[in-house]
Amino acid sequence: MQTAALLVEIITWYLAIGVGVAAVFLLYGVDRIDPAARGSFLFRVLAAPGAVGLWPLVLKRWLDRETGRH
């Protein structure tokens, strides 16, 4: 039972961080990564689940672009 509780807690934290990163990225960062996404709000809705699930990759790519290491 302790293992299951720990697993649920880890997944909860992962998704909570993912929701935060995705919200900030989809509001401010997606325009910097892809200028064609400007004004495309349906794209943001469709990209949200992927950004939540893949937030480590989204964050790395966004930070690489911001620092010029692409």
mmCIF file as Biopython writes it, N, C-alpha, C and O atoms, coordinates in Angstrom:
data_model
#
loop_
_atom_site.group_PDB
_atom_site.id
_atom_site.type_symbol
_atom_site.label_atom_id
_atom_site.label_alt_id
_atom_site.label_comp_id
_atom_site.label_asym_id
_atom_site.label_entity_id
_atom_site.label_seq_id
_atom_site.pdbx_PDB_ins_code
_atom_site.Cartn_x
_atom_site.Cartn_y
_atom_site.Cartn_z
_atom_site.occupancy
_atom_site.B_iso_or_equiv
_atom_site.auth_seq_id
_atom_site.auth_asym_id
_atom_site.pdbx_PDB_model_num
ATOM 1   N N  . MET A ? 1  ? 0.818  -1.197 0.000   1.0 0.0 1  A 1 
ATOM 2   C CA . MET A ? 1  ? 0.000  0.000  0.000   1.0 0.0 1  A 1 
ATOM 3   C C  . MET A ? 1  ? 0.860  1.259  0.000   1.0 0.0 1  A 1 
ATOM 4   O O  . MET A ? 1  ? 0.492  2.255  -0.624  1.0 0.0 1  A 1 
ATOM 5   N N  . GLN A ? 2  ? 1.974  1.232  0.674   1.0 0.0 2  A 1 
ATOM 6   C CA . GLN A ? 2  ? 2.852  2.407  0.703   1.0 0.0 2  A 1 
ATOM 7   C C  . GLN A ? 2  ? 3.423  2.705  -0.673  1.0 0.0 2  A 1 
ATOM 8   O O  . GLN A ? 2  ? 3.576  3.868  -1.046  1.0 0.0 2  A 1 
ATOM 9   N N  . THR A ? 3  ? 3.737  1.669  -1.422  1.0 0.0 3  A 1 
ATOM 10  C CA . THR A ? 3  ? 4.282  1.860  -2.759  1.0 0.0 3  A 1 
ATOM 11  C C  . THR A ? 3  ? 3.250  2.515  -3.670  1.0 0.0 3  A 1 
ATOM 12  O O  . THR A ? 3  ? 3.584  3.407  -4.450  1.0 0.0 3  A 1 
ATOM 13  N N  . ALA A ? 4  ? 2.009  2.079  -3.572  1.0 0.0 4  A 1 
ATOM 14  C CA . ALA A ? 4  ? 0.953  2.664  -4.392  1.0 0.0 4  A 1 
ATOM 15  C C  . ALA A ? 4  ? 0.730  4.128  -4.028  1.0 0.0 4  A 1 
ATOM 16  O O  . ALA A ? 4  ? 0.548  4.965  -4.912  1.0 0.0 4  A 1 
ATOM 17  N N  . ALA A ? 5  ? 0.742  4.435  -2.753  1.0 0.0 5  A 1 
ATOM 18  C CA . ALA A ? 5  ? 0.558  5.818  -2.309  1.0 0.0 5  A 1 
ATOM 19  C C  . ALA A ? 5  ? 1.704  6.694  -2.798  1.0 0.0 5  A 1 
ATOM 20  O O  . ALA A ? 5  ? 1.485  7.828  -3.223  1.0 0.0 5  A 1 
ATOM 21  N N  . LEU A ? 6  ? 2.918  6.171  -2.737  1.0 0.0 6  A 1 
ATOM 22  C CA . LEU A ? 6  ? 4.076  6.923  -3.230  1.0 0.0 6  A 1 
ATOM 23  C C  . LEU A ? 6  ? 3.972  7.154  -4.731  1.0 0.0 6  A 1 
ATOM 24  O O  . LEU A ? 6  ? 4.266  8.247  -5.215  1.0 0.0 6  A 1 
ATOM 25  N N  . LEU A ? 7  ? 3.558  6.137  -5.461  1.0 0.0 7  A 1 
ATOM 26  C CA . LEU A ? 7  ? 3.412  6.259  -6.911  1.0 0.0 7  A 1 
ATOM 27  C C  . LEU A ? 7  ? 2.349  7.292  -7.273  1.0 0.0 7  A 1 
ATOM 28  O O  . LEU A ? 7  ? 2.541  8.092  -8.189  1.0 0.0 7  A 1 
ATOM 29  N N  . VAL A ? 8  ? 1.238  7.273  -6.559  1.0 0.0 8  A 1 
ATOM 30  C CA . VAL A ? 8  ? 0.178  8.259  -6.805  1.0 0.0 8  A 1 
ATOM 31  C C  . VAL A ? 8  ? 0.685  9.663  -6.494  1.0 0.0 8  A 1 
ATOM 32  O O  . VAL A ? 8  ? 0.371  10.604 -7.223  1.0 0.0 8  A 1 
ATOM 33  N N  . GLU A ? 9  ? 1.456  9.817  -5.436  1.0 0.0 9  A 1 
ATOM 34  C CA . GLU A ? 9  ? 1.988  11.133 -5.088  1.0 0.0 9  A 1 
ATOM 35  C C  . GLU A ? 9  ? 2.979  11.637 -6.138  1.0 0.0 9  A 1 
ATOM 36  O O  . GLU A ? 9  ? 2.961  12.815 -6.495  1.0 0.0 9  A 1 
ATOM 37  N N  . ILE A ? 10 ? 3.828  10.764 -6.624  1.0 0.0 10 A 1 
ATOM 38  C CA . ILE A ? 10 ? 4.790  11.147 -7.662  1.0 0.0 10 A 1 
ATOM 39  C C  . ILE A ? 10 ? 4.057  11.574 -8.930  1.0 0.0 10 A 1 
ATOM 40  O O  . ILE A ? 10 ? 4.403  12.589 -9.536  1.0 0.0 10 A 1 
ATOM 41  N N  . ILE A ? 11 ? 3.053  10.812 -9.330  1.0 0.0 11 A 1 
ATOM 42  C CA . ILE A ? 11 ? 2.287  11.154 -10.532 1.0 0.0 11 A 1 
ATOM 43  C C  . ILE A ? 11 ? 1.540  12.466 -10.340 1.0 0.0 11 A 1 
ATOM 44  O O  . ILE A ? 11 ? 1.448  13.276 -11.263 1.0 0.0 11 A 1 
ATOM 45  N N  . THR A ? 12 ? 1.009  12.674 -9.145  1.0 0.0 12 A 1 
ATOM 46  C CA . THR A ? 12 ? 0.301  13.920 -8.855  1.0 0.0 12 A 1 
ATOM 47  C C  . THR A ? 12 ? 1.225  15.117 -8.977  1.0 0.0 12 A 1 
ATOM 48  O O  . THR A ? 12 ? 0.858  16.128 -9.576  1.0 0.0 12 A 1 
ATOM 49  N N  . TRP A ? 13 ? 2.418  15.014 -8.416  1.0 0.0 13 A 1 
ATOM 50  C CA . TRP A ? 13 ? 3.387  16.120 -8.514  1.0 0.0 13 A 1 
ATOM 51  C C  . TRP A ? 13 ? 3.823  16.343 -9.955  1.0 0.0 13 A 1 
ATOM 52  O O  . TRP A ? 13 ? 3.955  17.485 -10.396 1.0 0.0 13 A 1 
ATOM 53  N N  . TYR A ? 14 ? 4.048  15.254 -10.693 1.0 0.0 14 A 1 
ATOM 54  C CA . TYR A ? 14 ? 4.450  15.363 -12.089 1.0 0.0 14 A 1 
ATOM 55  C C  . TYR A ? 14 ? 3.396  16.120 -12.899 1.0 0.0 14 A 1 
ATOM 56  O O  . TYR A ? 14 ? 3.719  17.015 -13.680 1.0 0.0 14 A 1 
ATOM 57  N N  . LEU A ? 15 ? 2.133  15.743 -12.697 1.0 0.0 15 A 1 
ATOM 58  C CA . LEU A ? 15 ? 1.058  16.402 -13.433 1.0 0.0 15 A 1 
ATOM 59  C C  . LEU A ? 15 ? 0.840  17.838 -12.972 1.0 0.0 15 A 1 
ATOM 60  O O  . LEU A ? 15 ? 0.521  18.706 -13.785 1.0 0.0 15 A 1 
ATOM 61  N N  . ALA A ? 16 ? 1.007  18.097 -11.679 1.0 0.0 16 A 1 
ATOM 62  C CA . ALA A ? 16 ? 0.850  19.466 -11.180 1.0 0.0 16 A 1 
ATOM 63  C C  . ALA A ? 16 ? 1.913  20.381 -11.770 1.0 0.0 16 A 1 
ATOM 64  O O  . ALA A ? 16 ? 1.615  21.498 -12.192 1.0 0.0 16 A 1 
ATOM 65  N N  . ILE A ? 17 ? 3.140  19.910 -11.797 1.0 0.0 17 A 1 
ATOM 66  C CA . ILE A ? 17 ? 4.216  20.698 -12.418 1.0 0.0 17 A 1 
ATOM 67  C C  . ILE A ? 17 ? 3.937  20.849 -13.908 1.0 0.0 17 A 1 
ATOM 68  O O  . ILE A ? 17 ? 4.150  21.922 -14.474 1.0 0.0 17 A 1 
ATOM 69  N N  . GLY A ? 18 ? 3.463  19.789 -14.543 1.0 0.0 18 A 1 
ATOM 70  C CA . GLY A ? 18 ? 3.143  19.827 -15.964 1.0 0.0 18 A 1 
ATOM 71  C C  . GLY A ? 18 ? 2.068  20.836 -16.293 1.0 0.0 18 A 1 
ATOM 72  O O  . GLY A ? 18 ? 2.162  21.537 -17.300 1.0 0.0 18 A 1 
ATOM 73  N N  . VAL A ? 19 ? 1.041  20.923 -15.455 1.0 0.0 19 A 1 
ATOM 74  C CA . VAL A ? 19 ? -0.027 21.902 -15.688 1.0 0.0 19 A 1 
ATOM 75  C C  . VAL A ? 19 ? 0.532  23.315 -15.567 1.0 0.0 19 A 1 
ATOM 76  O O  . VAL A ? 19 ? 0.187  24.190 -16.361 1.0 0.0 19 A 1 
ATOM 77  N N  . GLY A ? 20 ? 1.389  23.540 -14.581 1.0 0.0 20 A 1 
ATOM 78  C CA . GLY A ? 20 ? 1.985  24.866 -14.416 1.0 0.0 20 A 1 
ATOM 79  C C  . GLY A ? 20 ? 2.879  25.250 -15.581 1.0 0.0 20 A 1 
ATOM 80  O O  . GLY A ? 20 ? 2.772  26.354 -16.116 1.0 0.0 20 A 1 
ATOM 81  N N  . VAL A ? 21 ? 3.757  24.344 -15.971 1.0 0.0 21 A 1 
ATOM 82  C CA . VAL A ? 21 ? 4.654  24.613 -17.095 1.0 0.0 21 A 1 
ATOM 83  C C  . VAL A ? 21 ? 3.856  24.818 -18.382 1.0 0.0 21 A 1 
ATOM 84  O O  . VAL A ? 21 ? 4.135  25.740 -19.150 1.0 0.0 21 A 1 
ATOM 85  N N  . ALA A ? 22 ? 2.867  23.961 -18.616 1.0 0.0 22 A 1 
ATOM 86  C CA . ALA A ? 22 ? 2.063  24.072 -19.829 1.0 0.0 22 A 1 
ATOM 87  C C  . ALA A ? 22 ? 1.298  25.383 -19.865 1.0 0.0 22 A 1 
ATOM 88  O O  . ALA A ? 22 ? 1.206  26.018 -20.916 1.0 0.0 22 A 1 
ATOM 89  N N  . ALA A ? 23 ? 0.747  25.797 -18.733 1.0 0.0 23 A 1 
ATOM 90  C CA . ALA A ? 23 ? -0.009 27.052 -18.708 1.0 0.0 23 A 1 
ATOM 91  C C  . ALA A ? 23 ? 0.879  28.235 -19.064 1.0 0.0 23 A 1 
ATOM 92  O O  . ALA A ? 23 ? 0.506  29.068 -19.891 1.0 0.0 23 A 1 
ATOM 93  N N  . VAL A ? 24 ? 2.042  28.312 -18.449 1.0 0.0 24 A 1 
ATOM 94  C CA . VAL A ? 24 ? 2.953  29.424 -18.728 1.0 0.0 24 A 1 
ATOM 95  C C  . VAL A ? 24 ? 3.468  29.334 -20.161 1.0 0.0 24 A 1 
ATOM 96  O O  . VAL A ? 24 ? 3.534  30.342 -20.864 1.0 0.0 24 A 1 
ATOM 97  N N  . PHE A ? 25 ? 3.832  28.131 -20.592 1.0 0.0 25 A 1 
ATOM 98  C CA . PHE A ? 25 ? 4.346  27.966 -21.950 1.0 0.0 25 A 1 
ATOM 99  C C  . PHE A ? 25 ? 3.300  28.324 -22.998 1.0 0.0 25 A 1 
ATOM 100 O O  . PHE A ? 25 ? 3.603  29.028 -23.962 1.0 0.0 25 A 1 
ATOM 101 N N  . LEU A ? 26 ? 2.079  27.847 -22.817 1.0 0.0 26 A 1 
ATOM 102 C CA . LEU A ? 26 ? 1.060  28.102 -23.833 1.0 0.0 26 A 1 
ATOM 103 C C  . LEU A ? 26 ? 0.592  29.551 -23.828 1.0 0.0 26 A 1 
ATOM 104 O O  . LEU A ? 26 ? 0.088  30.037 -24.840 1.0 0.0 26 A 1 
ATOM 105 N N  . LEU A ? 27 ? 0.747  30.242 -22.718 1.0 0.0 27 A 1 
ATOM 106 C CA . LEU A ? 27 ? 0.373  31.659 -22.681 1.0 0.0 27 A 1 
ATOM 107 C C  . LEU A ? 27 ? 1.479  32.566 -23.212 1.0 0.0 27 A 1 
ATOM 108 O O  . LEU A ? 27 ? 1.196  33.555 -23.889 1.0 0.0 27 A 1 
ATOM 109 N N  . TYR A ? 28 ? 2.739  32.239 -22.910 1.0 0.0 28 A 1 
ATOM 110 C CA . TYR A ? 28 ? 3.839  33.148 -23.235 1.0 0.0 28 A 1 
ATOM 111 C C  . TYR A ? 28 ? 4.915  32.559 -24.146 1.0 0.0 28 A 1 
ATOM 112 O O  . TYR A ? 28 ? 5.494  33.284 -24.955 1.0 0.0 28 A 1 
ATOM 113 N N  . GLY A ? 29 ? 5.191  31.273 -24.032 1.0 0.0 29 A 1 
ATOM 114 C CA . GLY A ? 29 ? 6.347  30.710 -24.712 1.0 0.0 29 A 1 
ATOM 115 C C  . GLY A ? 29 ? 6.113  30.164 -26.092 1.0 0.0 29 A 1 
ATOM 116 O O  . GLY A ? 29 ? 7.040  30.133 -26.903 1.0 0.0 29 A 1 
ATOM 117 N N  . VAL A ? 30 ? 4.897  29.729 -26.392 1.0 0.0 30 A 1 
ATOM 118 C CA . VAL A ? 30 ? 4.673  29.085 -27.678 1.0 0.0 30 A 1 
ATOM 119 C C  . VAL A ? 30 ? 4.892  30.055 -28.838 1.0 0.0 30 A 1 
ATOM 120 O O  . VAL A ? 30 ? 5.318  29.640 -29.916 1.0 0.0 30 A 1 
ATOM 121 N N  . ASP A ? 31 ? 4.611  31.322 -28.634 1.0 0.0 31 A 1 
ATOM 122 C CA . ASP A ? 31 ? 4.847  32.314 -29.690 1.0 0.0 31 A 1 
ATOM 123 C C  . ASP A ? 31 ? 6.328  32.472 -29.985 1.0 0.0 31 A 1 
ATOM 124 O O  . ASP A ? 31 ? 6.705  32.775 -31.117 1.0 0.0 31 A 1 
ATOM 125 N N  . ARG A ? 32 ? 7.167  32.271 -28.988 1.0 0.0 32 A 1 
ATOM 126 C CA . ARG A ? 32 ? 8.615  32.402 -29.189 1.0 0.0 32 A 1 
ATOM 127 C C  . ARG A ? 32 ? 9.196  31.174 -29.881 1.0 0.0 32 A 1 
ATOM 128 O O  . ARG A ? 32 ? 10.159 31.283 -30.640 1.0 0.0 32 A 1 
ATOM 129 N N  . ILE A ? 33 ? 8.617  30.016 -29.620 1.0 0.0 33 A 1 
ATOM 130 C CA . ILE A ? 33 ? 9.088  28.784 -30.256 1.0 0.0 33 A 1 
ATOM 131 C C  . ILE A ? 33 ? 8.614  28.713 -31.704 1.0 0.0 33 A 1 
ATOM 132 O O  . ILE A ? 33 ? 9.382  28.367 -32.602 1.0 0.0 33 A 1 
ATOM 133 N N  . ASP A ? 34 ? 7.345  29.041 -31.921 1.0 0.0 34 A 1 
ATOM 134 C CA . ASP A ? 34 ? 6.752  28.955 -33.253 1.0 0.0 34 A 1 
ATOM 135 C C  . ASP A ? 34 ? 5.940  30.212 -33.546 1.0 0.0 34 A 1 
ATOM 136 O O  . ASP A ? 34 ? 4.792  30.315 -33.113 1.0 0.0 34 A 1 
ATOM 137 N N  . PRO A ? 35 ? 6.512  31.166 -34.271 1.0 0.0 35 A 1 
ATOM 138 C CA . PRO A ? 35 ? 5.791  32.409 -34.558 1.0 0.0 35 A 1 
ATOM 139 C C  . PRO A ? 35 ? 4.472  32.187 -35.297 1.0 0.0 35 A 1 
ATOM 140 O O  . PRO A ? 35 ? 3.589  33.042 -35.230 1.0 0.0 35 A 1 
ATOM 141 N N  . ALA A ? 36 ? 4.313  31.071 -35.996 1.0 0.0 36 A 1 
ATOM 142 C CA . ALA A ? 36 ? 3.067  30.791 -36.708 1.0 0.0 36 A 1 
ATOM 143 C C  . ALA A ? 36 ? 1.915  30.503 -35.747 1.0 0.0 36 A 1 
ATOM 144 O O  . ALA A ? 36 ? 0.756  30.493 -36.160 1.0 0.0 36 A 1 
ATOM 145 N N  . ALA A ? 37 ? 2.219  30.271 -34.481 1.0 0.0 37 A 1 
ATOM 146 C CA . ALA A ? 37 ? 1.178  29.969 -33.494 1.0 0.0 37 A 1 
ATOM 147 C C  . ALA A ? 37 ? 0.526  31.225 -32.929 1.0 0.0 37 A 1 
ATOM 148 O O  . ALA A ? 37 ? -0.404 31.126 -32.128 1.0 0.0 37 A 1 
ATOM 149 N N  . ARG A ? 38 ? 0.989  32.388 -33.326 1.0 0.0 38 A 1 
ATOM 150 C CA . ARG A ? 38 ? 0.398  33.633 -32.819 1.0 0.0 38 A 1 
ATOM 151 C C  . ARG A ? 38 ? -1.066 33.719 -33.227 1.0 0.0 38 A 1 
ATOM 152 O O  . ARG A ? 38 ? -1.405 33.583 -34.402 1.0 0.0 38 A 1 
ATOM 153 N N  . GLY A ? 39 ? -1.928 33.947 -32.240 1.0 0.0 39 A 1 
ATOM 154 C CA . GLY A ? 39 ? -3.342 34.105 -32.506 1.0 0.0 39 A 1 
ATOM 155 C C  . GLY A ? 39 ? -4.099 32.808 -32.713 1.0 0.0 39 A 1 
ATOM 156 O O  . GLY A ? 39 ? -5.313 32.836 -32.916 1.0 0.0 39 A 1 
ATOM 157 N N  . SER A ? 40 ? -3.429 31.687 -32.667 1.0 0.0 40 A 1 
ATOM 158 C CA . SER A ? 40 ? -4.080 30.401 -32.871 1.0 0.0 40 A 1 
ATOM 159 C C  . SER A ? 40 ? -4.427 29.784 -31.526 1.0 0.0 40 A 1 
ATOM 160 O O  . SER A ? 40 ? -3.647 29.019 -30.959 1.0 0.0 40 A 1 
ATOM 161 N N  . PHE A ? 41 ? -5.606 30.125 -31.024 1.0 0.0 41 A 1 
ATOM 162 C CA . PHE A ? 41 ? -5.985 29.672 -29.689 1.0 0.0 41 A 1 
ATOM 163 C C  . PHE A ? 41 ? -6.449 28.222 -29.680 1.0 0.0 41 A 1 
ATOM 164 O O  . PHE A ? 41 ? -6.301 27.542 -28.665 1.0 0.0 41 A 1 
ATOM 165 N N  . LEU A ? 42 ? -7.003 27.734 -30.775 1.0 0.0 42 A 1 
ATOM 166 C CA . LEU A ? 42 ? -7.389 26.332 -30.844 1.0 0.0 42 A 1 
ATOM 167 C C  . LEU A ? 42 ? -6.154 25.433 -30.781 1.0 0.0 42 A 1 
ATOM 168 O O  . LEU A ? 42 ? -6.199 24.357 -30.185 1.0 0.0 42 A 1 
ATOM 169 N N  . PHE A ? 43 ? -5.064 25.868 -31.388 1.0 0.0 43 A 1 
ATOM 170 C CA . PHE A ? 43 ? -3.820 25.116 -31.311 1.0 0.0 43 A 1 
ATOM 171 C C  . PHE A ? 43 ? -3.372 24.968 -29.863 1.0 0.0 43 A 1 
ATOM 172 O O  . PHE A ? 43 ? -2.912 23.899 -29.462 1.0 0.0 43 A 1 
ATOM 173 N N  . ARG A ? 44 ? -3.502 26.016 -29.091 1.0 0.0 44 A 1 
ATOM 174 C CA . ARG A ? 44 ? -3.093 25.968 -27.680 1.0 0.0 44 A 1 
ATOM 175 C C  . ARG A ? 44 ? -3.922 24.964 -26.895 1.0 0.0 44 A 1 
ATOM 176 O O  . ARG A ? 44 ? -3.397 24.244 -26.045 1.0 0.0 44 A 1 
ATOM 177 N N  . VAL A ? 45 ? -5.221 24.919 -27.182 1.0 0.0 45 A 1 
ATOM 178 C CA . VAL A ? 45 ? -6.087 23.954 -26.507 1.0 0.0 45 A 1 
ATOM 179 C C  . VAL A ? 45 ? -5.682 22.528 -26.878 1.0 0.0 45 A 1 
ATOM 180 O O  . VAL A ? 45 ? -5.638 21.643 -26.023 1.0 0.0 45 A 1 
ATOM 181 N N  . LEU A ? 46 ? -5.391 22.318 -28.146 1.0 0.0 46 A 1 
ATOM 182 C CA . LEU A ? 46 ? -5.000 20.984 -28.599 1.0 0.0 46 A 1 
ATOM 183 C C  . LEU A ? 46 ? -3.611 20.584 -28.108 1.0 0.0 46 A 1 
ATOM 184 O O  . LEU A ? 46 ? -3.353 19.400 -27.893 1.0 0.0 46 A 1 
ATOM 185 N N  . ALA A ? 47 ? -2.730 21.535 -27.932 1.0 0.0 47 A 1 
ATOM 186 C CA . ALA A ? 47 ? -1.368 21.249 -27.497 1.0 0.0 47 A 1 
ATOM 187 C C  . ALA A ? 47 ? -1.248 21.092 -25.989 1.0 0.0 47 A 1 
ATOM 188 O O  . ALA A ? 47 ? -0.238 20.579 -25.505 1.0 0.0 47 A 1 
ATOM 189 N N  . ALA A ? 48 ? -2.244 21.516 -25.244 1.0 0.0 48 A 1 
ATOM 190 C CA . ALA A ? 48 ? -2.168 21.500 -23.779 1.0 0.0 48 A 1 
ATOM 191 C C  . ALA A ? 48 ? -1.919 20.103 -23.201 1.0 0.0 48 A 1 
ATOM 192 O O  . ALA A ? 48 ? -1.018 19.966 -22.374 1.0 0.0 48 A 1 
ATOM 193 N N  . PRO A ? 49 ? -2.656 19.064 -23.583 1.0 0.0 49 A 1 
ATOM 194 C CA . PRO A ? 49 ? -2.387 17.747 -22.986 1.0 0.0 49 A 1 
ATOM 195 C C  . PRO A ? 49 ? -0.963 17.241 -23.267 1.0 0.0 49 A 1 
ATOM 196 O O  . PRO A ? 49 ? -0.334 16.632 -22.401 1.0 0.0 49 A 1 
ATOM 197 N N  . GLY A ? 50 ? -0.475 17.492 -24.455 1.0 0.0 50 A 1 
ATOM 198 C CA . GLY A ? 50 ? 0.892  17.082 -24.778 1.0 0.0 50 A 1 
ATOM 199 C C  . GLY A ? 50 ? 1.925  17.849 -23.983 1.0 0.0 50 A 1 
ATOM 200 O O  . GLY A ? 50 ? 2.929  17.285 -23.549 1.0 0.0 50 A 1 
ATOM 201 N N  . ALA A ? 51 ? 1.681  19.137 -23.790 1.0 0.0 51 A 1 
ATOM 202 C CA . ALA A ? 51 ? 2.611  19.950 -23.011 1.0 0.0 51 A 1 
ATOM 203 C C  . ALA A ? 51 ? 2.610  19.536 -21.544 1.0 0.0 51 A 1 
ATOM 204 O O  . ALA A ? 51 ? 3.648  19.590 -20.884 1.0 0.0 51 A 1 
ATOM 205 N N  . VAL A ? 52 ? 1.457  19.124 -21.032 1.0 0.0 52 A 1 
ATOM 206 C CA . VAL A ? 52 ? 1.391  18.650 -19.646 1.0 0.0 52 A 1 
ATOM 207 C C  . VAL A ? 52 ? 2.167  17.348 -19.503 1.0 0.0 52 A 1 
ATOM 208 O O  . VAL A ? 52 ? 2.950  17.194 -18.566 1.0 0.0 52 A 1 
ATOM 209 N N  . GLY A ? 53 ? 1.958  16.427 -20.408 1.0 0.0 53 A 1 
ATOM 210 C CA . GLY A ? 53 ? 2.615  15.126 -20.313 1.0 0.0 53 A 1 
ATOM 211 C C  . GLY A ? 53 ? 4.092  15.152 -20.629 1.0 0.0 53 A 1 
ATOM 212 O O  . GLY A ? 53 ? 4.869  14.380 -20.066 1.0 0.0 53 A 1 
ATOM 213 N N  . LEU A ? 54 ? 4.478  16.030 -21.521 1.0 0.0 54 A 1 
ATOM 214 C CA . LEU A ? 54 ? 5.882  16.097 -21.944 1.0 0.0 54 A 1 
ATOM 215 C C  . LEU A ? 54 ? 6.570  17.353 -21.425 1.0 0.0 54 A 1 
ATOM 216 O O  . LEU A ? 54 ? 7.467  17.883 -22.081 1.0 0.0 54 A 1 
ATOM 217 N N  . TRP A ? 55 ? 6.163  17.831 -20.259 1.0 0.0 55 A 1 
ATOM 218 C CA . TRP A ? 55 ? 6.675  19.106 -19.768 1.0 0.0 55 A 1 
ATOM 219 C C  . TRP A ? 55 ? 8.192  19.160 -19.621 1.0 0.0 55 A 1 
ATOM 220 O O  . TRP A ? 55 ? 8.756  20.232 -19.837 1.0 0.0 55 A 1 
ATOM 221 N N  . PRO A ? 56 ? 8.897  18.080 -19.270 1.0 0.0 56 A 1 
ATOM 222 C CA . PRO A ? 56 ? 10.367 18.221 -19.207 1.0 0.0 56 A 1 
ATOM 223 C C  . PRO A ? 56 ? 10.975 18.569 -20.570 1.0 0.0 56 A 1 
ATOM 224 O O  . PRO A ? 56 ? 11.898 19.379 -20.652 1.0 0.0 56 A 1 
ATOM 225 N N  . LEU A ? 57 ? 10.459 17.961 -21.627 1.0 0.0 57 A 1 
ATOM 226 C CA . LEU A ? 57 ? 10.970 18.251 -22.969 1.0 0.0 57 A 1 
ATOM 227 C C  . LEU A ? 57 ? 10.571 19.653 -23.430 1.0 0.0 57 A 1 
ATOM 228 O O  . LEU A ? 57 ? 11.366 20.365 -24.044 1.0 0.0 57 A 1 
ATOM 229 N N  . VAL A ? 58 ? 9.335  20.038 -23.127 1.0 0.0 58 A 1 
ATOM 230 C CA . VAL A ? 58 ? 8.860  21.374 -23.478 1.0 0.0 58 A 1 
ATOM 231 C C  . VAL A ? 58 ? 9.714  22.430 -22.784 1.0 0.0 58 A 1 
ATOM 232 O O  . VAL A ? 58 ? 10.147 23.401 -23.405 1.0 0.0 58 A 1 
ATOM 233 N N  . LEU A ? 59 ? 9.949  22.230 -21.497 1.0 0.0 59 A 1 
ATOM 234 C CA . LEU A ? 59 ? 10.734 23.189 -20.727 1.0 0.0 59 A 1 
ATOM 235 C C  . LEU A ? 59 ? 12.173 23.266 -21.233 1.0 0.0 59 A 1 
ATOM 236 O O  . LEU A ? 59 ? 12.733 24.357 -21.342 1.0 0.0 59 A 1 
ATOM 237 N N  . LYS A ? 60 ? 12.776 22.115 -21.543 1.0 0.0 60 A 1 
ATOM 238 C CA . LYS A ? 60 ? 14.151 22.113 -22.047 1.0 0.0 60 A 1 
ATOM 239 C C  . LYS A ? 60 ? 14.249 22.842 -23.380 1.0 0.0 60 A 1 
ATOM 240 O O  . LYS A ? 60 ? 15.146 23.660 -23.578 1.0 0.0 60 A 1 
ATOM 241 N N  . ARG A ? 61 ? 13.331 22.548 -24.291 1.0 0.0 61 A 1 
ATOM 242 C CA . ARG A ? 61 ? 13.370 23.206 -25.600 1.0 0.0 61 A 1 
ATOM 243 C C  . ARG A ? 61 ? 13.136 24.708 -25.471 1.0 0.0 61 A 1 
ATOM 244 O O  . ARG A ? 61 ? 13.789 25.505 -26.145 1.0 0.0 61 A 1 
ATOM 245 N N  . TRP A ? 62 ? 12.212 25.084 -24.611 1.0 0.0 62 A 1 
ATOM 246 C CA . TRP A ? 62 ? 11.922 26.501 -24.413 1.0 0.0 62 A 1 
ATOM 247 C C  . TRP A ? 62 ? 13.135 27.213 -23.819 1.0 0.0 62 A 1 
ATOM 248 O O  . TRP A ? 62 ? 13.499 28.296 -24.275 1.0 0.0 62 A 1 
ATOM 249 N N  . LEU A ? 63 ? 13.754 26.624 -22.820 1.0 0.0 63 A 1 
ATOM 250 C CA . LEU A ? 63 ? 14.940 27.243 -22.214 1.0 0.0 63 A 1 
ATOM 251 C C  . LEU A ? 63 ? 16.111 27.282 -23.189 1.0 0.0 63 A 1 
ATOM 252 O O  . LEU A ? 63 ? 16.870 28.251 -23.205 1.0 0.0 63 A 1 
ATOM 253 N N  . ASP A ? 64 ? 16.265 26.249 -23.996 1.0 0.0 64 A 1 
ATOM 254 C CA . ASP A ? 64 ? 17.334 26.245 -25.007 1.0 0.0 64 A 1 
ATOM 255 C C  . ASP A ? 64 ? 17.122 27.383 -26.007 1.0 0.0 64 A 1 
ATOM 256 O O  . ASP A ? 64 ? 18.079 28.057 -26.387 1.0 0.0 64 A 1 
ATOM 257 N N  . ARG A ? 65 ? 15.894 27.597 -26.429 1.0 0.0 65 A 1 
ATOM 258 C CA . ARG A ? 65 ? 15.596 28.693 -27.365 1.0 0.0 65 A 1 
ATOM 259 C C  . ARG A ? 65 ? 15.867 30.053 -26.742 1.0 0.0 65 A 1 
ATOM 260 O O  . ARG A ? 65 ? 16.414 30.946 -27.389 1.0 0.0 65 A 1 
ATOM 261 N N  . GLU A ? 66 ? 15.477 30.202 -25.472 1.0 0.0 66 A 1 
ATOM 262 C CA . GLU A ? 66 ? 15.656 31.480 -24.787 1.0 0.0 66 A 1 
ATOM 263 C C  . GLU A ? 66 ? 17.132 31.814 -24.573 1.0 0.0 66 A 1 
ATOM 264 O O  . GLU A ? 66 ? 17.519 32.981 -24.628 1.0 0.0 66 A 1 
ATOM 265 N N  . THR A ? 67 ? 17.949 30.801 -24.331 1.0 0.0 67 A 1 
ATOM 266 C CA . THR A ? 67 ? 19.362 31.031 -24.083 1.0 0.0 67 A 1 
ATOM 267 C C  . THR A ? 67 ? 20.211 30.950 -25.354 1.0 0.0 67 A 1 
ATOM 268 O O  . THR A ? 67 ? 21.422 31.170 -25.312 1.0 0.0 67 A 1 
ATOM 269 N N  . GLY A ? 68 ? 19.572 30.633 -26.480 1.0 0.0 68 A 1 
ATOM 270 C CA . GLY A ? 68 ? 20.297 30.583 -27.744 1.0 0.0 68 A 1 
ATOM 271 C C  . GLY A ? 68 ? 21.045 29.286 -27.974 1.0 0.0 68 A 1 
ATOM 272 O O  . GLY A ? 68 ? 21.942 29.243 -28.816 1.0 0.0 68 A 1 
ATOM 273 N N  . ARG A ? 69 ? 20.709 28.238 -27.261 1.0 0.0 69 A 1 
ATOM 274 C CA . ARG A ? 69 ? 21.380 26.941 -27.436 1.0 0.0 69 A 1 
ATOM 275 C C  . ARG A ? 69 ? 20.536 25.978 -28.230 1.0 0.0 69 A 1 
ATOM 276 O O  . ARG A ? 69 ? 20.389 24.828 -27.816 1.0 0.0 69 A 1 
ATOM 277 N N  . HIS A ? 70 ? 19.983 26.378 -29.330 1.0 0.0 70 A 1 
ATOM 278 C CA . HIS A ? 70 ? 19.187 25.463 -30.138 1.0 0.0 70 A 1 
ATOM 279 C C  . HIS A ? 70 ? 20.075 24.871 -31.183 1.0 0.0 70 A 1 
ATOM 280 O O  . HIS A ? 70 ? 19.621 24.062 -31.992 1.0 0.0 70 A 1 
#
